[in-house]
Amino acid sequence: MLTATAIEEVFTPEDYLKNPPEHMEWVDGQLVEKNGMTLPHGEIQLNLGSYWRSYAISSGQGGKVYTDTPCRTIKQGRRPDVAYLTPELAVQYGKAAALPMCFPLVAEIASPTDRVEEFFAKGKEYLDSGCQDVWLVLPESKWIFVITQTQRLWFVSGNVAITQVMLPGFSVAVDELLD
């Protein structure tokens, strides 16, 4: 997620989409470094991305799975930790430097430096921008929130987390993902 490290420079959303700087998001009119990731964060990111990709292939749904790939929300330029793009959108935007819209399925993994209010506000921002499923993963608590336009589900240790709209039928045990 983000910390308060901002780069003082005039940068528009269009600039961000044309040439998104590595490890940066465009937030409230400024470039902000995305940092605070830990080894467990990276492992969860890789595992969830691999699970989504394997499921998209094995289920025949297809599509592409990305990590830290820039996209545009209605307010900001973001880099979701893990994101899924449908086959149709992958054909349409697969060669772009950044997705000019929000991914239909995203996951954000909380880092030790994240502030809870900002973390959940980011999930709402994705939903407000057209995202269908948002996964908010809190590794230390072993909680996963799966949020859609109409549902808010909370999965804890011992539960199996499931997507609601995108990648129908996908599930993963919370403990398998977060241990």
C-alpha positions as CSV (number, residue, x, y, z in Angstrom):
1,M,0.0,0.0,0.0
2,L,1.2,3.6,0.4
3,T,3.0,5.7,2.9
4,A,3.4,9.4,2.9
5,T,6.4,9.5,0.6
6,A,5.3,11.9,-2.2
7,I,7.3,13.2,-5.1
8,E,6.9,16.9,-5.6
9,E,6.3,17.2,-9.3
10,V,3.4,18.3,-11.5
11,F,2.0,15.1,-12.9
12,T,-1.4,14.5,-14.5
13,P,-3.4,11.3,-14.7
14,E,-2.7,11.2,-18.4
15,D,1.0,11.4,-17.8
16,Y,0.7,8.5,-15.3
17,L,-1.2,6.4,-17.8
18,K,1.3,7.1,-20.6
19,N,4.4,6.3,-18.7
20,P,3.7,5.0,-15.1
21,P,6.8,5.3,-12.9
22,E,7.7,2.0,-11.2
23,H,6.5,1.6,-7.6
24,M,4.5,4.8,-7.8
25,E,0.8,5.6,-7.7
26,W,-0.9,8.9,-8.7
27,V,-2.8,10.0,-5.6
28,D,-4.5,13.3,-5.0
29,G,-2.5,15.0,-7.8
30,Q,0.9,13.7,-6.7
31,L,3.1,10.7,-7.4
32,V,3.3,8.6,-4.2
33,E,5.8,5.8,-3.7
34,K,4.2,2.4,-3.1
35,N,6.3,0.9,-0.3
36,G,6.1,-1.0,2.9
37,M,6.0,-4.4,1.3
38,T,7.5,-7.3,3.3
39,L,8.5,-10.8,2.4
40,P,5.1,-12.3,3.6
41,H,3.3,-9.6,1.5
42,G,5.3,-10.6,-1.6
43,E,4.6,-14.3,-1.0
44,I,0.9,-13.7,-0.6
45,Q,0.8,-11.6,-3.7
46,L,2.6,-14.3,-5.8
47,N,0.4,-17.1,-4.3
48,L,-2.9,-15.3,-4.9
49,G,-1.9,-14.3,-8.4
50,S,-0.9,-17.8,-9.2
51,Y,-4.1,-19.2,-7.8
52,W,-6.2,-16.8,-9.8
53,R,-4.2,-17.5,-13.0
54,S,-4.4,-21.3,-12.5
55,Y,-8.2,-21.1,-11.9
56,A,-8.8,-18.8,-14.9
57,I,-7.0,-21.3,-17.1
58,S,-8.4,-24.6,-15.6
59,S,-12.0,-23.2,-15.5
60,G,-11.8,-22.2,-19.2
61,Q,-12.6,-18.6,-18.3
62,G,-9.3,-17.3,-19.5
63,G,-8.0,-13.8,-19.0
64,K,-4.8,-12.4,-17.5
65,V,-3.6,-11.9,-14.0
66,Y,-1.2,-9.0,-13.1
67,T,0.7,-7.8,-10.1
68,D,1.5,-4.2,-9.4
69,T,0.2,-3.1,-12.8
70,P,-1.0,0.5,-13.1
71,C,-4.7,1.3,-13.7
72,R,-6.9,4.3,-13.6
73,T,-9.7,4.7,-11.0
74,I,-12.2,7.5,-11.0
75,K,-9.9,9.5,-8.7
76,Q,-6.3,8.1,-8.9
77,G,-3.7,6.1,-10.7
78,R,-3.3,2.9,-8.8
79,R,-1.2,-0.3,-8.8
80,P,-3.3,-3.1,-7.2
81,D,-1.2,-5.8,-5.6
82,V,-3.0,-8.5,-7.7
83,A,-5.5,-7.9,-10.5
84,Y,-7.5,-9.9,-13.0
85,L,-8.5,-8.8,-16.5
86,T,-11.1,-10.6,-18.6
87,P,-10.1,-12.1,-21.9
88,E,-12.0,-9.4,-23.8
89,L,-10.3,-6.6,-21.9
90,A,-6.9,-8.3,-22.2
91,V,-7.3,-8.3,-26.0
92,Q,-8.4,-4.7,-26.0
93,Y,-5.8,-3.3,-23.5
94,G,-3.1,-6.0,-23.2
95,K,-0.4,-3.9,-24.8
96,A,-1.1,-0.6,-23.0
97,A,1.4,0.8,-20.5
98,A,-1.4,1.1,-18.0
99,L,-5.1,0.1,-17.9
100,P,-7.1,3.2,-18.6
101,M,-9.9,1.9,-16.3
102,C,-10.1,-0.2,-13.1
103,F,-9.5,-3.9,-13.2
104,P,-12.7,-6.0,-12.7
105,L,-11.1,-8.0,-9.9
106,V,-8.4,-6.6,-7.6
107,A,-6.7,-7.6,-4.3
108,E,-4.9,-5.3,-1.9
109,I,-2.6,-6.9,0.7
110,A,-2.2,-4.8,3.9
111,S,1.4,-3.9,4.7
112,P,2.6,-3.0,8.2
113,T,2.7,0.7,7.2
114,D,-0.9,0.8,6.0
115,R,-3.5,2.8,7.8
116,V,-6.8,0.9,8.1
117,E,-9.0,3.8,7.0
118,E,-7.0,4.4,3.9
119,F,-6.8,0.7,3.2
120,F,-10.6,0.3,3.2
121,A,-11.1,3.6,1.3
122,K,-8.9,2.2,-1.5
123,G,-11.2,-0.8,-1.7
124,K,-14.2,1.6,-2.0
125,E,-12.4,3.6,-4.6
126,Y,-12.0,0.4,-6.7
127,L,-15.7,-0.4,-6.4
128,D,-16.7,3.2,-7.2
129,S,-14.5,2.8,-10.3
130,G,-16.3,-0.2,-11.7
131,C,-14.4,-3.1,-10.0
132,Q,-16.7,-6.1,-9.5
133,D,-14.8,-7.9,-6.7
134,V,-12.3,-6.4,-4.3
135,W,-10.2,-8.6,-2.0
136,L,-8.8,-6.8,1.0
137,V,-6.2,-9.2,2.6
138,L,-5.0,-8.6,6.2
139,P,-2.2,-11.1,6.7
140,E,-1.4,-10.5,10.4
141,S,-5.1,-11.0,11.4
142,K,-5.6,-13.8,8.8
143,W,-8.7,-11.9,7.5
144,I,-9.9,-11.6,3.9
145,F,-12.7,-9.2,3.1
146,V,-14.3,-9.8,-0.3
147,I,-16.4,-6.8,-1.3
148,T,-18.8,-6.3,-4.2
149,Q,-21.4,-3.7,-5.0
150,T,-24.0,-5.7,-3.1
151,Q,-22.0,-7.9,-0.6
152,R,-19.4,-7.5,2.1
153,L,-18.0,-10.9,3.2
154,W,-15.5,-11.5,5.9
155,F,-13.4,-14.7,5.9
156,V,-11.1,-15.7,8.8
157,S,-8.7,-18.5,9.6
158,G,-10.5,-21.8,9.1
159,N,-12.8,-20.3,6.3
160,V,-12.6,-20.7,2.6
161,A,-12.6,-17.3,0.7
162,I,-14.5,-17.2,-2.5
163,T,-14.9,-14.7,-5.4
164,Q,-18.4,-13.4,-5.8
165,V,-18.7,-12.0,-9.3
166,M,-15.4,-12.4,-11.3
167,L,-13.8,-15.9,-11.6
168,P,-17.0,-17.6,-10.4
169,G,-16.3,-20.7,-8.5
170,F,-12.8,-19.7,-7.3
171,S,-12.0,-20.4,-3.7
172,V,-9.0,-20.7,-1.5
173,A,-8.6,-21.6,2.2
174,V,-7.6,-18.5,4.2
175,D,-5.0,-20.5,6.0
176,E,-3.5,-21.9,2.8
177,L,-3.1,-18.4,1.4
178,L,-1.9,-16.6,4.6
179,D,0.3,-19.2,6.3
